[in-house]
Amino acid sequence: MHLKHRLRDATFAGLAAFVAVLCLSYLKSWAHFMVLSAPLGATLVLLLLLPSAPLSRPKHVIFGHLLTTSLAVAGLELMPDPVLGLATCFGLGITLMVLTDTLHPPAGANPILIYLSGAHLPPMDFILPTLAGTLFMVGFASLYHRAFTHRRYPFGPKIAPKEPARGQAASTDTRPATD
């Protein structure tokens, strides 16, 4: 890629990241709960710069974050030892993301963030901000890519052109054949 294109893409992505974090920061004061975290920041990097990566698909982003956040919330309640709870939730989160086909690497950090915060909040005070943040990120990425990359996020698999049926010519001519 030419330097000019890299500079343009990097500038647009940086400005988009600025706008997304600014919006989420203001959303915090409006919604009265934190919807921005380090794992969501890492998610934004993937969505803006590697949107066609399989782990950047909305299913992976949303459900990966919700799964690991829910596990950490349950772990806080069920495992009194924070070291054992953190290790269990982290390992189990990775296992379940793989088994449910929702692997999203930034989501793996949610148990670490939740356990290290030391906050014992009601479960929905962790889960709702995660859901709001991931939905915002996916929607923001969709708008960003339409406006600046002129592509549609989420990028779907490329569809191969249809091949003509056996015995038919691959012509675009619609006139009837004459003998």
BAFI-3210 file (N, C-alpha, C; in Angstrom, 3 decimals, decimal comma, padded with zeros to 6 digits):
// residues 179
n [1|2|3|4|5|6|7|8|9|10|11|12|13|14|15|16|17|18|19|20|21|22|23|24|25|26|27|28|29|30|31|32|33|34|35|36|37|38|39|40|41|42|43|44|45|46|47|48|49|50|51|52|53|54|55|56|57|58|59|60|61|62|63|64|65|66|67|68|69|70|71|72|73|74|75|76|77|78|79|80|81|82|83|84|85|86|87|88|89|90|91|92|93|94|95|96|97|98|99|100|101|102|103|104|105|106|107|108|109|110|111|112|113|114|115|116|117|118|119|120|121|122|123|124|125|126|127|128|129|130|131|132|133|134|135|136|137|138|139|140|141|142|143|144|145|146|147|148|149|150|151|152|153|154|155|156|157|158|159|160|161|162|163|164|165|166|167|168|169|170|171|172|173|174|175|176|177|178|179]
n.u [000,851|000,533|002,253|000,747|-001,904|-001,869|-001,411|-003,755|-005,732|-004,907|-005,233|-008,034|-008,964|-007,880|-009,167|-011,800|-011,692|-011,220|-013,672|-015,488|-014,683|-015,058|-017,854|-018,710|-017,722|-019,259|-021,702|-021,518|-021,952|-024,575|-025,974|-025,305|-023,638|-020,606|-019,573|-017,371|-014,347|-011,049|-010,908|-012,964|-011,883|-009,769|-011,302|-012,444|-010,216|-009,784|-012,227|-012,152|-009,716|-009,188|-011,533|-012,466|-011,530|-012,170|-012,649|-013,630|-016,251|-019,687|-021,111|-019,059|-017,916|-020,033|-021,213|-018,939|-017,894|-020,140|-020,350|-017,876|-017,987|-020,299|-019,489|-017,426|-018,877|-020,520|-018,503|-017,460|-019,474|-019,644|-017,119|-015,102|-012,331|-010,279|-008,075|-008,190|-010,774|-010,512|-008,624|-010,060|-012,373|-011,180|-009,884|-012,085|-013,676|-012,265|-012,363|-015,183|-015,800|-014,520|-015,886|-018,479|-018,211|-017,606|-015,263|-013,340|-010,627|-010,137|-012,259|-011,490|-010,149|-012,009|-012,745|-010,378|-010,292|-012,677|-012,291|-009,924|-010,814|-012,125|-014,659|-017,818|-020,537|-024,045|-024,994|-026,084|-024,978|-022,535|-023,072|-025,000|-023,586|-021,564|-023,015|-024,234|-021,936|-020,713|-022,696|-022,816|-020,196|-020,220|-022,258|-021,124|-018,801|-019,969|-021,151|-018,820|-017,328|-019,028|-019,002|-016,251|-014,590|-016,112|-017,268|-019,250|-019,766|-020,791|-018,263|-019,098|-018,665|-016,953|-018,832|-018,914|-019,078|-021,990|-021,906|-022,577|-025,296|-024,916|-024,234|-025,148|-024,318|-022,080|-023,212|-024,238|-026,073|-029,375|-030,989|-033,038|-031,813|-031,072|-031,565]
n.v [-001,171|002,186|004,956|007,303|006,352|004,760|006,705|008,231|006,268|005,640|008,110|008,567|006,351|006,925|009,358|008,447|006,679|008,506|009,938|007,860|007,105|009,516|009,801|007,540|008,257|010,523|009,242|007,820|009,745|010,378|007,917|007,037|004,909|003,121|002,653|002,162|000,483|-000,939|-003,459|-002,986|-000,879|-002,153|-003,799|-001,898|-001,117|-003,451|-003,535|-001,200|-001,346|-003,998|-005,140|-007,242|-009,504|-012,711|-012,772|-010,312|-010,100|-009,195|-011,094|-012,403|-010,254|-009,143|-011,395|-012,673|-010,784|-010,557|-013,161|-013,602|-011,530|-012,197|-014,641|-013,773|-012,190|-014,135|-015,696|-013,967|-014,080|-016,799|-017,851|-017,396|-016,995|-014,737|-015,081|-017,746|-017,618|-015,674|-016,929|-019,225|-018,160|-016,794|-018,869|-020,572|-018,826|-018,503|-021,140|-021,506|-019,480|-020,468|-022,917|-022,005|-020,635|-017,891|-016,516|-013,829|-012,018|-009,514|-009,695|-011,616|-010,311|-009,302|-010,783|-010,354|-007,559|-007,124|-008,621|-007,425|-004,874|-004,976|-004,334|-004,940|-005,163|-005,087|-007,747|-006,838|-004,341|-004,763|-006,258|-004,866|-002,405|-003,609|-004,810|-002,502|-001,073|-002,839|-003,065|-000,416|-000,150|-001,958|-000,846|001,681|000,971|-000,011|002,321|003,876|002,382|002,426|005,157|005,877|003,797|002,839|000,368|-002,362|-003,086|-005,666|-007,387|-009,721|-013,175|-013,559|-013,791|-016,163|-015,779|-016,861|-019,918|-020,918|-023,145|-026,632|-027,247|-024,863|-021,783|-019,244|-016,619|-013,224|-012,408|-011,893|-012,441|-014,620|-017,733|-018,483|-020,804]
n.w [000,000|-000,793|000,691|000,863|000,861|003,146|005,088|004,830|005,516|008,131|009,378|009,112|010,593|013,114|013,719|013,733|015,889|017,920|017,859|018,503|021,117|022,403|022,127|023,616|026,091|026,701|026,703|029,035|031,058|030,470|030,599|033,081|033,698|033,178|029,930|028,526|028,206|028,618|027,193|025,309|023,917|022,617|021,019|019,318|017,822|016,304|014,870|013,348|011,930|011,175|009,921|008,348|009,484|010,826|013,611|014,111|013,545|014,144|015,749|017,145|018,507|020,115|021,501|022,501|024,316|026,050|027,049|028,449|030,305|031,739|032,819|034,539|036,325|037,493|038,595|040,535|042,426|043,065|043,646|046,236|046,523|045,024|043,281|042,363|041,310|039,261|037,559|036,868|035,601|033,476|032,004|031,498|030,079|027,663|026,725|026,425|024,580|022,318|021,968|021,487|019,167|019,290|019,613|020,570|020,928|022,503|024,321|026,080|028,064|029,819|032,279|033,725|033,974|035,414|037,786|038,775|039,239|041,600|042,273|043,606|042,269|041,353|039,118|036,616|036,394|035,324|033,042|031,402|030,652|029,123|027,057|025,928|025,152|023,275|021,311|020,484|019,437|017,251|015,664|015,224|013,805|011,501|010,395|010,070|008,168|005,944|005,348|005,066|004,066|002,142|002,121|003,251|006,577|008,679|006,907|004,585|003,542|000,448|-002,476|-004,916|-008,457|-010,222|-011,930|-015,273|-015,968|-016,709|-020,049|-020,948|-022,453|-021,377|-021,794|-022,066|-023,757|-024,544|-026,632|-028,581|-029,804|-033,218|-035,886]
ca.u [000,000|001,310|002,310|-000,369|-003,114|-001,711|-001,591|-005,185|-006,450|-004,529|-005,851|-009,468|-009,183|-007,585|-010,261|-012,982|-011,484|-011,431|-015,115|-016,151|-014,375|-015,734|-019,282|-018,894|-017,456|-020,464|-022,771|-021,357|-022,623|-026,001|-026,542|-024,901|-022,791|-019,435|-019,741|-016,082|-013,319|-009,875|-011,234|-013,751|-010,942|-009,090|-012,306|-012,577|-009,059|-010,067|-013,356|-011,784|-008,541|-009,231|-012,954|-012,778|-011,029|-013,298|-012,904|-014,210|-017,665|-020,552|-021,411|-017,888|-017,739|-021,106|-021,373|-017,679|-017,857|-021,203|-020,024|-016,802|-018,462|-021,227|-018,686|-016,723|-019,880|-020,878|-017,330|-017,372|-020,470|-019,516|-015,762|-014,607|-010,900|-010,182|-007,054|-008,775|-011,925|-010,023|-008,020|-011,131|-013,203|-010,390|-009,732|-013,398|-014,136|-011,626|-012,937|-016,566|-015,828|-014,158|-016,966|-019,676|-017,792|-017,703|-013,945|-012,977|-009,531|-010,288|-013,241|-010,787|-009,668|-013,094|-012,608|-009,244|-010,735|-013,714|-011,693|-008,966|-011,505|-012,514|-016,022|-018,879|-021,746|-025,067|-024,570|-026,471|-024,094|-021,428|-023,571|-025,618|-022,582|-020,877|-023,930|-024,355|-020,662|-020,471|-023,663|-022,356|-018,988|-020,603|-022,969|-020,163|-017,951|-020,779|-021,228|-017,476|-016,916|-019,844|-018,604|-014,844|-013,965|-017,103|-017,584|-020,267|-019,384|-019,733|-017,936|-019,505|-017,769|-017,089|-019,719|-018,374|-020,085|-022,684|-021,442|-023,737|-025,692|-024,276|-024,790|-025,516|-023,183|-021,983|-023,420|-025,179|-026,975|-030,707|-031,764|-033,209|-030,888|-031,733|-030,850]
ca.v [000,000|003,414|005,755|008,243|005,619|004,370|007,909|008,538|005,255|005,799|009,348|008,327|005,426|007,651|010,302|007,658|006,196|009,687|010,206|006,762|007,196|010,729|009,470|006,629|009,004|011,303|008,296|007,475|010,734|010,326|006,633|006,836|003,743|003,115|001,796|002,090|-000,220|-001,282|-004,474|-002,405|-000,102|-003,105|-004,211|-000,826|-001,210|-004,532|-003,196|-000,145|-001,652|-005,377|-005,476|-008,483|-010,646|-013,490|-012,460|-008,970|-010,165|-008,785|-012,220|-012,615|-009,081|-009,010|-012,571|-012,925|-009,888|-010,899|-014,442|-013,467|-010,658|-012,992|-015,605|-013,065|-011,798|-015,358|-016,086|-013,108|-014,536|-018,217|-018,226|-016,362|-016,756|-013,962|-015,619|-018,940|-017,179|-015,026|-017,940|-020,090|-017,411|-016,512|-020,111|-021,037|-017,899|-018,867|-022,424|-021,338|-018,692|-021,366|-023,889|-021,340|-019,911|-016,452|-016,090|-012,437|-011,842|-008,482|-010,121|-012,425|-009,450|-008,888|-011,300|-009,700|-006,216|-007,184|-009,076|-006,451|-003,658|-005,176|-003,851|-005,940|-004,483|-006,020|-008,310|-006,037|-003,178|-005,178|-006,822|-003,824|-001,572|-004,411|-004,920|-001,178|-000,746|-003,657|-002,671|000,872|-000,366|-002,602|000,161|002,713|000,401|-000,080|003,682|004,286|001,720|002,944|006,530|006,118|002,750|002,529|-001,058|-002,647|-003,920|-006,676|-007,908|-011,113|-013,939|-013,193|-014,709|-016,483|-015,588|-018,098|-020,539|-021,327|-024,551|-027,505|-027,233|-023,505|-020,898|-018,149|-015,409|-012,266|-012,080|-012,395|-012,691|-016,061|-018,305|-018,848|-021,864]
ca.w [000,000|-000,880|001,912|000,844|001,257|004,559|005,887|004,794|006,299|009,541|009,868|009,262|011,719|014,350|013,973|014,083|017,257|018,765|017,920|019,218|022,553|022,867|022,253|024,745|027,325|026,969|027,018|030,450|031,899|030,186|031,034|034,477|033,905|032,306|028,759|027,838|028,971|027,805|026,189|024,214|023,116|021,727|020,032|018,335|016,921|015,354|014,003|012,408|011,107|010,675|009,944|007,649|010,257|011,361|015,013|014,180|013,176|015,254|016,642|017,996|019,362|021,107|022,366|023,207|025,478|027,003|027,673|029,436|031,377|032,554|033,587|035,615|037,314|038,223|039,370|041,720|043,400|043,403|044,039|047,143|046,317|043,784|042,371|041,747|040,519|038,045|036,679|036,378|034,650|032,281|031,244|031,063|029,054|026,392|026,300|025,969|023,343|021,216|021,772|020,966|017,970|019,558|020,063|020,307|021,887|023,539|025,323|027,076|029,148|030,711|033,646|034,387|034,309|036,458|039,045|039,284|039,674|042,993|042,474|043,781|041,828|040,853|037,829|035,456|036,304|034,459|031,781|030,560|029,981|028,105|025,918|025,302|024,509|022,080|020,279|019,958|018,623|015,987|014,882|014,831|012,752|010,286|009,848|009,661|006,923|004,837|005,026|004,748|003,259|001,111|002,187|004,242|007,714|008,638|005,595|004,451|002,672|-000,951|-003,198|-006,234|-009,499|-010,611|-013,166|-016,069|-015,828|-017,689|-021,393|-021,340|-022,687|-020,413|-022,565|-021,496|-024,844|-024,224|-027,856|-028,838|-030,803|-034,477|-036,618]
c.u [000,897|001,209|001,126|-001,660|-003,044|-001,947|-003,067|-005,968|-006,163|-005,185|-007,346|-009,753|-008,920|-008,670|-011,538|-012,871|-011,710|-012,929|-015,836|-015,916|-015,031|-017,224|-019,535|-018,633|-018,656|-021,644|-022,717|-022,107|-024,139|-026,643|-026,236|-024,251|-021,707|-019,652|-018,442|-015,081|-012,158|-010,197|-012,065|-012,887|-010,187|-010,046|-012,435|-011,413|-009,311|-011,170|-013,002|-010,693|-008,496|-010,676|-013,304|-012,231|-012,220|-013,647|-013,466|-015,681|-018,536|-020,872|-020,271|-017,717|-018,773|-021,148|-020,089|-017,579|-018,924|-020,895|-018,969|-017,191|-019,393|-020,486|-017,994|-017,689|-020,294|-019,722|-017,171|-018,321|-020,168|-018,148|-015,170|-013,115|-010,710|-009,152|-007,593|-009,958|-011,500|-009,465|-009,087|-011,968|-012,453|-010,269|-011,048|-013,956|-013,546|-012,224|-014,332|-016,670|-015,480|-015,308|-018,227|-019,402|-018,021|-016,355|-013,651|-011,897|-009,696|-011,278|-012,589|-010,299|-010,759|-012,991|-011,461|-009,663|-011,719|-013,125|-010,731|-009,619|-011,921|-013,921|-016,984|-020,201|-022,805|-024,654|-024,912|-025,628|-022,811|-021,953|-024,178|-024,592|-021,818|-021,743|-024,044|-023,076|-020,418|-021,445|-023,273|-021,175|-019,337|-021,340|-022,040|-019,271|-018,701|-020,873|-019,876|-017,105|-017,754|-019,343|-017,183|-014,155|-014,869|-017,355|-018,604|-019,692|-020,684|-019,519|-018,333|-018,502|-018,014|-017,929|-019,136|-019,465|-020,709|-022,099|-022,664|-024,030|-025,055|-024,988|-025,217|-024,250|-023,233|-022,109|-024,400|-026,190|-028,338|-031,550|-031,905|-032,261|-031,682|-030,894|-030,602]
c.v [001,234|004,203|006,715|007,563|005,183|005,558|008,294|007,568|005,394|007,039|009,154|007,409|006,115|008,645|009,567|007,123|007,323|009,946|009,121|006,859|008,439|010,460|008,561|007,317|009,876|010,402|007,883|008,463|010,723|009,071|006,320|005,476|003,745|002,144|001,653|001,415|-000,526|-002,391|-003,922|-001,499|-000,998|-003,623|-003,164|-000,842|-002,293|-004,149|-002,133|-000,583|-003,072|-005,871|-006,785|-009,715|-011,397|-013,125|-011,050|-008,965|-009,808|-009,899|-012,450|-011,469|-009,079|-010,201|-012,944|-012,070|-010,254|-012,191|-014,271|-012,548|-011,427|-014,012|-014,933|-012,640|-013,006|-015,802|-015,263|-013,592|-015,937|-018,624|-017,151|-016,036|-016,006|-014,507|-016,832|-018,563|-016,552|-016,046|-018,838|-019,384|-017,117|-017,763|-020,618|-020,121|-018,218|-020,160|-022,241|-020,473|-019,577|-022,320|-023,261|-020,542|-018,405|-015,900|-014,667|-012,092|-010,710|-008,882|-010,987|-011,604|-009,046|-009,482|-010,634|-008,308|-006,235|-007,603|-008,053|-005,147|-003,756|-004,718|-005,021|-005,239|-005,520|-006,510|-007,442|-004,767|-003,496|-005,540|-005,754|-002,891|-002,329|-004,525|-003,583|-000,811|-001,541|-003,314|-001,342|000,656|-000,967|-001,605|001,247|002,211|000,331|001,291|004,155|003,677|002,159|004,317|006,641|005,023|002,335|001,033|-001,248|-003,533|-004,423|-007,184|-009,373|-011,862|-013,538|-014,264|-014,912|-016,248|-016,919|-018,615|-020,970|-022,810|-025,353|-027,441|-025,839|-022,684|-019,771|-016,822|-014,490|-011,835|-012,702|-012,651|-014,190|-016,521|-018,666|-019,885|-021,505]
c.w [000,000|000,428|001,999|001,312|002,711|005,473|005,958|005,680|007,789|010,141|010,084|010,452|013,052|014,712|014,373|015,507|018,252|018,950|018,718|020,719|023,150|023,087|023,448|026,081|027,692|027,321|028,484|031,338|031,677|030,766|032,491|034,724|032,836|031,152|027,970|028,760|028,039|026,796|025,024|023,340|022,141|020,655|018,942|017,342|015,869|014,372|012,977|011,440|010,555|010,605|009,249|008,375|010,841|012,810|015,206|013,792|014,380|016,245|017,622|018,989|020,490|022,054|023,099|024,456|026,508|027,749|028,759|030,587|032,309|033,402|034,764|036,710|038,147|039,104|040,632|042,819|043,923|043,935|044,939|046,982|044,994|042,797|041,631|040,858|039,205|037,068|036,066|035,317|033,358|031,407|030,687|029,969|027,694|025,847|025,726|024,717|022,148|020,916|021,184|019,692|018,128|020,023|019,606|021,335|022,901|024,645|026,401|028,262|030,136|032,111|034,415|034,849|035,480|037,792|039,631|039,740|041,138|043,287|042,627|043,530|041,476|039,458|036,623|035,317|035,542|033,068|030,873|029,914|028,888|026,861|025,186|024,544|023,244|020,962|019,651|019,009|017,260|015,094|014,368|013,693|011,431|009,611|009,317|008,306|005,734|004,390|004,493|003,944|002,108|000,989|003,288|005,328|008,321|007,218|005,560|003,605|001,226|-001,651|-004,578|-007,275|-009,881|-011,909|-013,954|-015,854|-016,944|-019,029|-021,838|-021,533|-021,672|-021,139|-021,856|-022,568|-024,566|-025,446|-028,075|-029,948|-032,039|-035,170|-038,021]
res [m|h|l|k|h|r|l|r|d|a|t|f|a|g|l|a|a|f|v|a|v|l|c|l|s|y|l|k|s|w|a|h|f|m|v|l|s|a|p|l|g|a|t|l|v|l|l|l|l|l|p|s|a|p|l|s|r|p|k|h|v|i|f|g|h|l|l|t|t|s|l|a|v|a|g|l|e|l|m|p|d|p|v|l|g|l|a|t|c|f|g|l|g|i|t|l|m|v|l|t|d|t|l|h|p|p|a|g|a|n|p|i|l|i|y|l|s|g|a|h|l|p|p|m|d|f|i|l|p|t|l|a|g|t|l|f|m|v|g|f|a|s|l|y|h|r|a|f|t|h|r|r|y|p|f|g|p|k|i|a|p|k|e|p|a|r|g|q|a|a|s|t|d|t|r|p|a|t|d]
***
